[in-house]
Amino acid sequence: MRSRSLAELTEMVGGELHGDGEIIINAVAPIQSATSTDITFLERTDRKNLLKKCQAGAVIVPFGIEIEHFAIIQVANVLESFKKIVNYFSPFRDESVKGISERASIHPAVIMGEGVSIGDFAVIEADVELGDNVQIHSGVLIRAGSKIGNDSILFSNAVLYRNTIVGKRAIIHSGAVIGAFGFGYDSSDGTHKLSPQLGNVVIGDDVEIGSCSTIDRATYGSTIIGDGTKIDNLVMIAHNCKIGKYNLICAHTGIAGSTTTGDNVTMAGRVGVRDHVHIGSRAVLGAMAGIMNNVAEDANLVGIPATPVAEQFRIQSTIAKLPEMRKELKELKKIVEKLSNTKNDPKQN
């Protein structure tokens, strides 16, 4: 077990200690499960209530935040400092592939740069080009004609269909499928015949694609993922989409065909986007937003169908009042009926 005093950890992260520097810390832990020998962190003041039941021996906080009943280390960057301490107690284990496995299946026509590593049982077909320092983990399938840029990593069991192009420094996680046929059919005769799927997928530099996400090839041309875009696990991007640069697309999001986005768009979890719409740059789509129309730049939308946040709050507030409004409506109806009966009854006049 690795142990360090709080004073030593403070020196490690270049922080400012408030409390007993002799406290011994054995591990890191989340606020909810930390014990007296653990250190945890608090990034924002609006989450201080989480500490009410916390048993941690110490807490890392930003400069300017003080917490009673806890030894604290104040730092400029909480997450970066906590990362250093995590790496000390749980050192990073190098998971990179080394060398080229004899058990990999590599077509003679594959072109490889310097420093390429390929793991067990990977299959790489004809006319594939692998840039310098590319890492292909075990069980990866790269179909014919694909190109992988320098320093990219494909983790186990990722699949790239034919002619997929991946830029530099990309990370594709296990189970991702890039370039599968798009969901397009000719149903004119009452059956569903697959439409031609003759395009490919082009992934830019510094893109990350999460586990079990899927990006379909274009019917014609290319489905495009812009530079620096980060895609979470279990995301579906359909054929002919063109995703801009530096987008953030969270888990369970589904984007229908021929949708386009600008740069720096954020889509929270379970967003659904219909086909042939455009999402403007810097737009933020809240969790479970249902996008039915084009979205303007800098918009902030939530709800189904998605509306601006302030409008959605008014809608939800009104919906919450519906039982009360229904009761009032029934009472008003009785009053109107009574007045109507009185007016129509000669004995009441």
NORTA-V899346 format. One record per residue. N is the residue number from 1. RES is the residue in one letter. PSI is psi in whole degrees, -180 to 180 (* if undefined). Layout:
n,res,psi
N,RES,PSI
N,RES,PSI
This chain:
n,res,psi
1,M,131
2,R,130
3,S,146
4,R,147
5,S,160
6,L,-34
7,A,-40
8,E,-39
9,L,-36
10,T,-43
11,E,-37
12,M,-38
13,V,2
14,G,37
15,G,-169
16,E,120
17,L,135
18,H,103
19,G,-168
20,D,111
21,G,-11
22,E,-6
23,I,132
24,I,129
25,I,131
26,N,-18
27,A,172
28,V,155
29,A,156
30,P,160
31,I,-42
32,Q,-27
33,S,3
34,A,143
35,T,-177
36,S,-15
37,T,11
38,D,156
39,I,141
40,T,-172
41,F,155
42,L,115
43,E,-31
44,R,145
45,T,-29
46,D,1
47,R,15
48,K,-26
49,N,-22
50,L,-19
51,L,-6
52,K,-38
53,K,10
54,C,140
55,Q,15
56,A,150
57,G,-24
58,A,160
59,V,135
60,I,128
61,V,163
62,P,157
63,F,139
64,G,-16
65,I,129
66,E,139
67,I,126
68,E,152
69,H,11
70,F,143
71,A,135
72,I,152
73,I,116
74,Q,133
75,V,165
76,A,-37
77,N,104
78,V,-49
79,L,-40
80,E,-40
81,S,-42
82,F,-36
83,K,-42
84,K,-42
85,I,-39
86,V,-45
87,N,-27
88,Y,-49
89,F,-30
90,S,80
91,P,141
92,F,130
93,R,122
94,D,116
95,E,13
96,S,156
97,V,141
98,K,120
99,G,-171
100,I,119
101,S,141
102,E,-18
103,R,4
104,A,151
105,S,109
106,I,119
107,H,143
108,P,-23
109,A,7
110,V,137
111,I,124
112,M,138
113,G,-166
114,E,146
115,G,19
116,V,140
117,S,137
118,I,127
119,G,177
120,D,137
121,F,13
122,A,147
123,V,123
124,I,117
125,E,-176
126,A,148
127,D,20
128,V,142
129,E,125
130,L,122
131,G,-177
132,D,140
133,N,22
134,V,140
135,Q,122
136,I,111
137,H,175
138,S,141
139,G,4
140,V,143
141,L,122
142,I,113
143,R,169
144,A,143
145,G,1
146,S,157
147,K,132
148,I,126
149,G,168
150,N,140
151,D,17
152,S,156
153,I,130
154,L,117
155,F,169
156,S,135
157,N,13
158,A,149
159,V,126
160,L,117
161,Y,175
162,R,144
163,N,18
164,T,138
165,I,125
166,V,133
167,G,-164
168,K,147
169,R,26
170,A,152
171,I,121
172,I,117
173,H,169
174,S,137
175,G,-5
176,A,144
177,V,117
178,I,122
179,G,14
180,A,163
181,F,142
182,G,161
183,F,73
184,G,127
185,Y,149
186,D,114
187,S,22
188,S,-28
189,D,14
190,G,-9
191,T,177
192,H,104
193,K,130
194,L,127
195,S,160
196,P,136
197,Q,78
198,L,-3
199,G,-158
200,N,-171
201,V,136
202,V,120
203,I,129
204,G,-172
205,D,148
206,D,27
207,V,143
208,E,133
209,I,122
210,G,169
211,S,137
212,C,20
213,S,156
214,T,137
215,I,116
216,D,147
217,R,157
218,A,152
219,T,-51
220,Y,154
221,G,-141
222,S,139
223,T,132
224,I,134
225,I,118
226,G,162
227,D,139
228,G,2
229,T,141
230,K,124
231,I,126
232,D,-178
233,N,152
234,L,44
235,V,142
236,M,121
237,I,120
238,A,179
239,H,145
240,N,11
241,C,151
242,K,102
243,I,131
244,G,-168
245,K,145
246,Y,32
247,N,152
248,L,118
249,I,112
250,C,169
251,A,146
252,H,9
253,T,141
254,G,127
255,I,117
256,A,170
257,G,147
258,S,20
259,T,145
260,T,153
261,T,155
262,G,-157
263,D,153
264,N,33
265,V,141
266,T,127
267,M,115
268,A,-179
269,G,138
270,R,25
271,V,141
272,G,127
273,V,125
274,R,173
275,D,156
276,H,36
277,V,164
278,H,133
279,I,118
280,G,159
281,S,142
282,R,9
283,A,148
284,V,121
285,L,114
286,G,167
287,A,134
288,M,16
289,A,138
290,G,110
291,I,114
292,M,-16
293,N,173
294,N,148
295,V,130
296,A,160
297,E,143
298,D,10
299,A,154
300,N,101
301,L,148
302,V,167
303,G,173
304,I,114
305,P,155
306,A,138
307,T,167
308,P,150
309,V,-48
310,A,-41
311,E,-40
312,Q,-37
313,F,-39
314,R,-41
315,I,-47
316,Q,-36
317,S,-39
318,T,-42
319,I,-38
320,A,-26
321,K,-1
322,L,-43
323,P,-42
324,E,-42
325,M,-36
326,R,-42
327,K,-45
328,E,-38
329,L,-41
330,K,-40
331,E,-42
332,L,-37
333,K,-41
334,K,-42
335,I,-44
336,V,-43
337,E,-40
338,K,-44
339,L,-40
340,S,-43
341,N,-39
342,T,-41
343,K,-36
344,N,-7
345,D,111
346,P,-30
347,K,-24
348,Q,-8
349,N,*
